[in-house]
Amino acid sequence: MAVVITVLLFAFGIALQGSVLALAGTAGVHPDFLLVATVSLGILGGMRNGAIIGLCAGLLQDILFGSPPGFFAAVKMLTGALAGMVADDIYKDMTAAPMTLVVFFSFFADLLTYLLMKLFALPMPYALPAYLKQYVLVRIAYHFLLTGIIYPPLYRAQRRHALFAEKYFEE
């Protein structure tokens, strides 16, 4: 069931991100629906599931939006793995915790994207301070609000065991 929900979420996210959200952004800045979904699913599923989901979301974004193959896959895979790493240390039933974490993960993903673009000499219209101020801060606000919408239904699906198997540790 987790695969079906994830595929539907990705299909909806790609359609939304490529159409409505691309037009609705301010000053050319729009939210990354797949990043928010990756962080939310990483928090609910753990490090391994977060990395796999991030890799798939990033590859899908690379293929459909014409970026170099593996570019966004690397960023989202690392972000999903980091979200899964901190998953055991937060209260998943409080939406405020993932909303707060997505601020840090959005900053991490955008900073890593900027550094990779500089590394591979891809055209970047902003210097780092301007990029952080004019682009990243707006995306962080979008991601914060979008997490408040996306995370609660995913959490309810997880509570009904429709997403990931619960982890039990033997001592």
Secondary structure, 3 states (H helix, E strand, C coil): CHHHHHHHHHHHHHHHHHCHHHHHCECCECCCHHHHHHHHHHHHHCHHHHHHHHHHHHHHHHHHHCCCCCHHHHHHHHHHHHHHHCHHHCCCCCCHHHHHHHHHHHHHHHHHHHHHHHHCCCCCCCCHHHHHHHHHHHHHHHHHHHHHHHHHHHHHHHHCCCCCCCCCCCC
